[in-house]
């Protein structure tokens, strides 16, 4: 039955499941992003096919009657650039020599490897696995906009003000920042190293 042409997805008469199944996972995730779906980075191919097919019919979970997505504040996805690093006229050498990570499923090529991503879920998992929370440096705000972005590793300081992940990622994307980090040091121990960097040299 899988070889039959046309649509085999129930209640999705205008969507060809065969066509979707013929796509690569990265292509399906791109389709999912265009449909406003989030949290697809951990889905398997079959789940992606079903989610995209449903979304194209406006019946995906998490959508209202108009078909627009209603995203939970704790739900994170790839972000607007699909996890890919942002480049510009002032792209640093450290970014150029870092391994690009575009999915939580990707691993460093070796211990101590410098990594870079814009993937929201990758960043959130990295921070939470270290007990870190999103924060901004108090007093660096610009009107209603957050100031310098940081993570609070439960440090004894009054300089950091906690913010929501939504606020943190909104500012991260508005400033076109890259997240450069390590998972492990060269000795194999967990690393807390990270920097936020803009290819346009804006204040992170």
Backbone as CSV, one residue per row, in Angstrom:
resi,resn,N_x,N_y,N_z,CA_x,CA_y,CA_z,C_x,C_y,C_z
1,UNK,0.819,-1.196,0.000,0.000,0.000,0.000,0.857,1.252,0.000
2,UNK,2.053,1.146,0.598,2.929,2.305,0.668,3.383,2.745,-0.720
3,UNK,3.313,1.818,-1.697,3.761,2.163,-3.032,2.663,2.763,-3.892
4,UNK,1.446,2.815,-3.348,0.357,3.361,-4.140,0.524,4.858,-4.307
5,UNK,0.219,5.378,-5.495,0.338,6.817,-5.705,-0.771,7.561,-4.969
6,UNK,-0.528,8.859,-4.791,-1.582,9.691,-4.217,-1.544,9.732,-2.710
7,UNK,-2.683,10.028,-2.143,-2.782,10.307,-0.718,-3.296,9.109,0.065
8,UNK,-2.511,8.741,1.110,-2.998,7.697,2.000,-3.201,8.225,3.423
9,UNK,-3.180,9.550,3.584,-3.362,10.128,4.905,-4.835,10.418,5.128
10,UNK,-5.467,9.810,6.125,-6.892,10.036,6.356,-7.198,11.512,6.604
11,UNK,-8.317,11.969,6.046,-8.803,13.327,6.259,-7.879,14.409,5.715
12,UNK,-6.983,14.040,4.820,-6.109,15.043,4.198,-6.143,14.852,2.685
13,UNK,-7.270,15.138,2.063,-7.436,14.824,0.638,-6.497,15.577,-0.291
14,UNK,-5.996,16.748,0.135,-5.154,17.530,-0.763,-3.668,17.335,-0.512
15,UNK,-3.343,16.446,0.403,-1.944,16.234,0.753,-1.522,14.829,0.368
16,UNK,-0.438,14.707,-0.366,0.075,13.402,-0.754,1.075,12.908,0.277
17,UNK,0.679,11.882,1.013,1.593,11.307,2.001,2.780,10.666,1.299
18,UNK,2.537,10.106,0.123,3.624,9.497,-0.640,4.686,10.530,-0.968
19,UNK,4.236,11.708,-1.349,5.166,12.789,-1.669,5.954,13.205,-0.421
20,UNK,5.272,13.307,0.706,5.936,13.694,1.951,6.947,12.633,2.381
21,UNK,6.556,11.348,2.228,7.466,10.270,2.637,8.705,10.213,1.754
22,UNK,8.597,10.776,0.562,9.745,10.795,-0.347,10.734,11.904,-0.026
23,UNK,10.364,12.777,0.923,11.232,13.888,1.294,12.217,13.468,2.368
24,UNK,13.340,14.180,2.442,14.319,13.939,3.487,13.825,14.554,4.788
25,UNK,14.389,14.099,5.905,13.964,14.591,7.219,14.160,16.101,7.318
26,UNK,15.302,16.604,6.830,15.558,18.056,6.874,14.509,18.826,6.085
27,UNK,14.085,18.248,4.949,13.066,18.901,4.130,11.716,18.901,4.847
28,UNK,11.431,17.790,5.528,10.176,17.707,6.282,10.177,18.713,7.427
29,UNK,11.316,18.879,8.095,11.393,19.850,9.185,11.211,21.268,8.649
30,UNK,11.728,21.518,7.450,11.541,22.834,6.833,10.058,23.064,6.535
31,UNK,9.397,22.021,6.019,7.959,22.103,5.761,7.204,22.357,7.067
32,UNK,7.617,21.653,8.118,6.961,21.812,9.419,7.116,23.240,9.924
33,UNK,8.321,23.805,9.741,8.577,25.183,10.170,7.690,26.157,9.406
34,UNK,7.560,25.927,8.091,6.726,26.809,7.268,5.256,26.722,7.660
35,UNK,4.875,25.577,8.228,3.494,25.407,8.674,3.287,25.909,10.102
36,UNK,4.365,26.432,10.699,4.250,26.983,12.041,4.332,25.948,13.147
37,UNK,4.790,24.741,12.817,4.913,23.699,13.831,6.197,23.894,14.624
38,UNK,6.157,23.549,15.892,7.347,23.629,16.732,7.554,22.298,17.441
39,UNK,8.742,22.148,18.006,9.051,20.914,18.727,9.191,19.704,17.840
40,UNK,9.552,19.921,16.558,9.638,18.800,15.617,11.026,18.186,15.554
41,UNK,12.004,18.805,16.230,13.379,18.320,16.095,13.562,16.909,16.633
42,UNK,12.713,16.518,17.592,12.840,15.182,18.152,11.958,14.146,17.482
43,UNK,11.195,14.566,16.472,10.272,13.640,15.815,10.995,12.725,14.826
44,UNK,10.494,11.519,14.705,10.984,10.619,13.664,10.289,10.967,12.358
45,UNK,10.776,10.373,11.282,10.270,10.727,9.957,8.759,10.501,9.843
46,UNK,8.292,9.346,10.328,6.862,9.055,10.232,6.014,10.064,10.982
47,UNK,6.520,10.493,12.148,5.798,11.483,12.940,5.785,12.829,12.232
48,UNK,6.910,13.156,11.592,6.986,14.412,10.839,5.996,14.413,9.666
49,UNK,5.934,13.270,8.966,5.001,13.148,7.838,3.573,13.403,8.307
50,UNK,3.182,12.748,9.405,1.827,12.918,9.930,1.564,14.351,10.363
51,UNK,2.560,14.954,11.064,2.383,16.318,11.575,2.248,17.326,10.439
52,UNK,3.098,17.183,9.413,3.050,18.111,8.271,1.744,17.939,7.496
53,UNK,1.341,16.674,7.293,0.095,16.411,6.567,-1.097,17.038,7.284
54,UNK,-1.126,16.877,8.610,-2.224,17.452,9.383,-2.182,18.971,9.360
55,UNK,-0.964,19.518,9.463,-0.834,20.979,9.484,-1.299,21.599,8.176
56,UNK,-1.028,20.919,7.064,-1.434,21.455,5.762,-2.953,21.482,5.615
57,UNK,-3.621,20.683,6.451,-5.086,20.697,6.451,-5.641,21.553,7.578
58,UNK,-4.724,22.230,8.322,-5.164,23.102,9.405,-5.686,22.358,10.600
59,UNK,-5.286,21.079,10.749,-5.803,20.288,11.864,-4.698,19.768,12.763
60,UNK,-3.524,20.434,12.706,-2.425,19.981,13.536,-2.665,20.315,14.992
61,UNK,-2.157,19.475,15.894,-2.293,19.798,17.311,-1.638,21.131,17.610
62,UNK,-2.268,21.921,18.483,-1.691,23.203,18.856,-2.065,24.325,17.925
63,UNK,-3.037,24.097,17.025,-3.486,25.171,16.157,-4.922,25.510,16.487
64,UNK,-5.254,26.791,16.259,-6.631,27.192,16.493,-7.434,27.006,15.218
65,UNK,-8.666,27.459,15.194,-9.534,27.201,14.047,-9.029,27.854,12.775
66,UNK,-8.275,28.948,12.919,-7.767,29.623,11.729,-6.527,28.943,11.182
67,UNK,-6.011,27.948,11.948,-4.841,27.204,11.483,-3.539,27.806,11.956
68,UNK,-3.580,28.892,12.720,-2.353,29.492,13.206,-1.915,28.782,14.478
69,UNK,-0.616,28.644,14.658,-0.107,27.890,15.788,-0.231,28.643,17.098
70,UNK,-0.536,27.906,18.151,-0.522,28.484,19.488,0.545,27.753,20.277
71,UNK,1.692,28.383,20.465,2.850,27.713,21.013,2.918,27.896,22.521
72,UNK,3.110,26.800,23.209,3.291,26.840,24.650,4.596,27.570,24.969
73,UNK,4.598,28.336,26.045,5.771,29.147,26.364,6.985,28.286,26.704
74,UNK,6.759,27.044,27.140,7.864,26.168,27.477,8.312,25.316,26.295
75,UNK,7.599,25.410,25.197,7.913,24.587,24.030,8.889,25.337,23.137
76,UNK,9.997,24.722,22.814,10.987,25.369,21.967,11.259,24.504,20.752
77,UNK,11.666,25.149,19.689,11.969,24.431,18.456,13.316,24.853,17.923
78,UNK,13.428,24.865,16.614,14.707,25.162,15.989,15.026,26.647,15.979
79,UNK,13.978,27.497,15.997,14.218,28.933,15.846,14.117,29.328,14.388
80,UNK,14.147,30.620,14.093,13.903,31.115,12.729,14.949,30.699,11.705
81,UNK,16.160,30.368,12.159,17.214,29.984,11.217,17.467,28.482,11.193
82,UNK,16.566,27.721,11.794,16.699,26.272,11.759,17.935,25.748,12.467
83,UNK,18.466,26.550,13.388,19.665,26.134,14.109,20.959,26.549,13.447
84,UNK,20.894,26.984,12.193,22.108,27.331,11.451,22.701,28.640,11.962
85,UNK,24.038,28.703,11.939,24.712,29.886,12.435,24.482,31.067,11.503
86,UNK,24.480,32.260,12.099,24.256,33.494,11.353,25.604,34.117,11.001
87,UNK,25.739,34.536,9.766,26.997,35.127,9.322,26.800,36.571,8.922
88,UNK,27.883,37.302,8.893,27.824,38.709,8.527,29.222,39.233,8.279
89,UNK,29.348,40.556,8.096,30.651,41.145,7.751,31.701,40.997,8.840
90,UNK,31.269,40.805,10.090,32.216,40.701,11.201,32.223,39.298,11.818
91,UNK,31.931,38.288,11.023,31.948,36.919,11.533,33.329,36.596,12.084
92,UNK,33.380,36.095,13.317,34.661,35.874,13.990,35.309,34.564,13.570
93,UNK,36.606,34.463,13.832,37.335,33.233,13.546,36.827,32.093,14.417
94,UNK,36.463,32.428,15.667,35.986,31.376,16.568,34.722,30.732,16.026
95,UNK,33.878,31.526,15.355,32.665,30.976,14.764,33.007,30.132,13.538
96,UNK,33.934,30.613,12.732,34.312,29.896,11.512,34.908,28.526,11.821
97,UNK,35.587,28.418,12.965,36.255,27.157,13.311,35.411,26.279,14.226
98,UNK,34.187,26.692,14.493,33.309,25.905,15.354,32.488,24.920,14.530
99,UNK,32.142,23.792,15.143,31.272,22.805,14.505,29.827,23.281,14.616
100,UNK,29.137,23.374,13.488,27.751,23.821,13.488,26.836,22.697,13.969
101,UNK,25.971,23.014,14.927,25.009,22.054,15.467,23.607,22.550,15.107
102,UNK,22.839,21.747,14.389,21.508,22.170,13.955,20.392,21.285,14.485
103,UNK,20.737,20.384,15.410,19.741,19.474,15.977,20.238,18.943,17.317
104,UNK,19.316,18.698,18.264,19.722,18.091,19.534,20.318,16.697,19.363
105,UNK,20.111,16.082,18.204,20.606,14.735,17.957,22.077,14.710,17.537
106,UNK,22.637,15.879,17.214,24.025,15.936,16.758,24.978,15.949,17.944
107,UNK,26.118,15.284,17.772,27.135,15.215,18.823,28.423,15.900,18.368
108,UNK,29.209,16.393,19.328,30.515,16.973,18.971,31.408,15.934,18.307
109,UNK,32.248,16.390,17.383,33.157,15.479,16.695,34.197,14.908,17.658
110,UNK,34.518,15.678,18.693,35.486,15.215,19.693,35.299,16.027,20.972
111,UNK,35.871,15.544,22.073,35.796,16.263,23.336,36.556,17.582,23.226
112,UNK,35.986,18.627,23.805,36.628,19.935,23.765,36.361,20.716,22.502
113,UNK,35.576,20.154,21.593,35.284,20.814,20.317,34.455,22.066,20.558
114,UNK,34.817,23.146,19.874,34.019,24.364,19.909,32.802,24.178,19.009
115,UNK,31.616,24.468,19.549,30.357,24.255,18.839,29.636,25.580,18.662
116,UNK,28.748,25.645,17.685,27.966,26.863,17.462,26.585,26.496,16.943
117,UNK,25.568,27.223,17.413,24.197,26.948,16.994,23.322,28.166,17.224
118,UNK,22.143,28.152,16.592,21.074,29.103,16.930,19.818,28.322,17.294
119,UNK,19.943,27.004,17.428,18.805,26.120,17.680,18.314,26.298,19.114
120,UNK,17.077,26.750,19.286,16.540,27.048,20.610,16.578,25.841,21.537
121,UNK,16.177,24.684,21.038,16.104,23.500,21.895,17.488,23.043,22.333
122,UNK,18.462,23.138,21.412,19.839,22.773,21.762,20.344,23.665,22.897
123,UNK,20.096,24.962,22.773,20.563,25.923,23.778,19.878,25.675,25.118
124,UNK,18.569,25.467,25.077,17.828,25.253,26.320,18.282,23.977,27.018
125,UNK,18.477,22.906,26.252,18.924,21.642,26.852,20.314,21.797,27.455
126,UNK,21.201,22.533,26.764,22.556,22.748,27.271,22.498,23.474,28.609
127,UNK,21.702,24.537,28.672,21.604,25.332,29.900,20.982,24.528,31.038
128,UNK,19.860,23.871,30.757,19.140,23.167,31.824,19.917,21.971,32.357
129,UNK,20.731,21.341,31.513,21.536,20.212,31.982,22.625,20.672,32.949
130,UNK,22.870,21.991,32.987,23.867,22.574,33.895,23.211,23.376,35.015
131,UNK,21.890,23.264,35.115,21.169,23.980,36.155,21.119,25.480,35.935
132,UNK,21.334,25.911,34.691,21.367,27.343,34.378,20.013,27.833,33.901
133,UNK,19.716,29.081,34.226,18.444,29.695,33.830,18.707,30.937,32.984
134,UNK,17.782,31.267,32.080,17.964,32.463,31.241,17.940,33.724,32.089
135,UNK,18.804,34.682,31.762,18.901,35.906,32.554,19.421,37.044,31.690
136,UNK,19.320,38.245,32.231,19.909,39.419,31.604,20.697,40.169,32.668
137,UNK,21.690,40.946,32.251,22.473,41.739,33.200,21.662,42.964,33.583
138,UNK,21.335,43.066,34.861,20.499,44.157,35.353,21.174,45.500,35.083
139,UNK,20.371,46.460,34.608,20.898,47.789,34.350,21.390,48.003,32.934
140,UNK,21.339,46.942,32.092,21.801,47.091,30.703,20.639,47.139,29.718
141,UNK,19.416,47.273,30.254,18.233,47.281,29.403,18.225,48.529,28.509
142,UNK,17.540,48.397,27.380,17.346,49.523,26.466,15.843,49.756,26.352
143,UNK,15.304,50.606,27.214,13.859,50.816,27.225,13.161,49.539,27.647
144,UNK,12.274,49.048,26.779,11.552,47.808,27.076,12.321,46.570,26.630
145,UNK,13.479,46.774,26.025,14.252,45.646,25.498,15.234,45.125,26.536
146,UNK,15.440,43.805,26.523,16.403,43.205,27.438,17.803,43.724,27.143
147,UNK,18.628,43.703,28.180,20.018,44.102,28.002,20.877,42.926,27.600
148,UNK,22.076,42.856,28.188,23.021,41.790,27.863,22.459,40.438,28.319
149,UNK,22.442,39.477,27.412,21.918,38.142,27.722,22.985,37.284,28.401
150,UNK,22.557,36.555,29.412,23.453,35.660,30.125,22.672,34.432,30.599
151,UNK,23.367,33.508,31.248,22.733,32.410,31.968,23.120,32.520,33.429
152,UNK,22.187,32.225,34.303,22.444,32.228,35.734,22.739,30.799,36.180
153,UNK,24.002,30.535,36.495,24.424,29.217,36.969,24.337,29.166,38.498
154,UNK,23.281,29.789,39.042,23.096,29.859,40.497,24.271,30.555,41.180
155,UNK,24.773,31.586,40.484,25.872,32.363,41.042,25.340,33.326,42.106
156,UNK,26.182,33.641,43.071,25.812,34.563,44.135,26.082,35.994,43.657
157,UNK,25.193,36.505,42.838,25.368,37.844,42.286,24.013,38.512,42.140
158,UNK,23.994,39.819,42.330,22.748,40.562,42.142,22.731,41.276,40.804
159,UNK,23.711,40.964,39.960,23.793,41.625,38.652,22.883,40.979,37.621
160,UNK,22.496,39.723,37.854,21.675,39.007,36.884,20.213,39.030,37.291
161,UNK,19.348,39.297,36.311,17.910,39.279,36.546,17.301,38.160,35.720
162,UNK,16.548,37.233,36.347,15.944,36.127,35.588,14.894,36.622,34.603
163,UNK,14.833,35.985,33.441,13.827,36.295,32.423,13.258,34.980,31.916
164,UNK,12.173,35.038,31.171,11.579,33.823,30.611,12.368,33.377,29.381
165,UNK,12.216,32.099,29.038,12.851,31.610,27.809,12.314,32.350,26.591
166,UNK,11.015,32.654,26.589,10.431,33.385,25.457,11.131,34.716,25.255
167,UNK,11.320,35.471,26.349,11.994,36.771,26.263,13.437,36.599,25.795
168,UNK,14.109,35.610,26.367,15.522,35.386,26.059,15.711,35.065,24.578
169,UNK,14.903,34.119,24.086,15.054,33.723,22.681,14.587,34.821,21.722
170,UNK,13.578,35.588,22.108,13.126,36.690,21.254,14.266,37.691,21.043
171,UNK,14.953,38.028,22.129,16.076,38.958,22.047,17.244,38.333,21.296
172,UNK,17.513,37.069,21.558,18.578,36.324,20.884,18.404,36.382,19.368
173,UNK,17.159,36.174,18.898,16.881,36.170,17.465,16.854,37.587,16.882
174,UNK,16.296,38.546,17.638,16.246,39.919,17.147,17.651,40.476,16.910
175,UNK,18.598,40.079,17.748,19.974,40.567,17.623,20.831,39.699,16.717
176,UNK,20.225,38.652,16.153,20.924,37.735,15.244,22.195,37.178,15.891
177,UNK,22.053,36.725,17.129,23.197,36.201,17.854,23.461,34.740,17.514
178,UNK,24.700,34.334,17.725,25.092,32.931,17.658,25.495,32.474,19.054
179,UNK,25.211,31.216,19.354,25.575,30.620,20.634,26.788,29.728,20.388
180,UNK,27.960,30.158,20.879,29.194,29.388,20.743,29.490,28.755,22.097
181,UNK,29.745,27.453,22.119,29.806,26.758,23.404,30.606,25.466,23.323
182,UNK,30.767,24.826,24.467,31.364,23.493,24.553,30.435,22.585,25.337
183,UNK,30.411,21.327,24.974,29.722,20.328,25.781,30.672,19.787,26.855
184,UNK,31.907,19.510,26.433,32.912,18.960,27.340,34.251,19.654,27.116
185,UNK,35.049,19.680,28.181,36.421,20.149,28.034,37.256,19.020,27.433
186,UNK,38.492,19.331,27.092,39.349,18.310,26.473,39.589,17.125,27.399
187,UNK,39.475,17.361,28.728,39.688,16.260,29.667,38.434,15.409,29.856
188,UNK,37.345,15.766,29.129,36.123,14.975,29.184,35.113,15.452,30.206
189,UNK,35.506,16.389,31.079,34.572,16.923,32.068,33.611,17.919,31.426
190,UNK,32.440,18.056,32.028,31.427,18.958,31.495,31.941,20.390,31.482
191,UNK,31.643,21.098,30.420,32.088,22.479,30.280,30.899,23.431,30.357
192,UNK,31.094,24.557,31.042,30.083,25.608,31.094,30.437,26.777,30.189
193,UNK,31.450,26.578,29.334,31.892,27.673,28.472,30.847,28.009,27.413
194,UNK,30.550,29.302,27.274,29.715,29.772,26.165,29.964,31.252,25.952
195,UNK,29.748,31.712,24.731,29.711,33.136,24.431,28.564,33.378,23.461
196,UNK,27.998,34.550,23.528,26.974,34.984,22.586,27.605,36.028,21.694
197,UNK,27.513,35.798,20.403,28.246,36.656,19.491,27.388,37.012,18.283
198,UNK,27.485,38.252,17.859,26.776,38.692,16.659,27.752,38.905,15.522
199,UNK,27.432,38.414,14.320,28.302,38.678,13.164,28.298,40.146,12.766
200,UNK,27.406,40.926,13.373,27.365,42.364,13.116,27.926,43.167,14.272
201,UNK,28.506,42.440,15.255,29.179,43.072,16.391,28.232,43.892,17.264
202,UNK,26.970,43.499,17.310,26.063,44.167,18.233,26.344,43.662,19.633
203,UNK,25.962,44.444,20.630,26.152,44.043,22.018,25.279,42.834,22.308
204,UNK,25.888,41.760,22.799,25.124,40.555,23.129,24.466,40.699,24.494
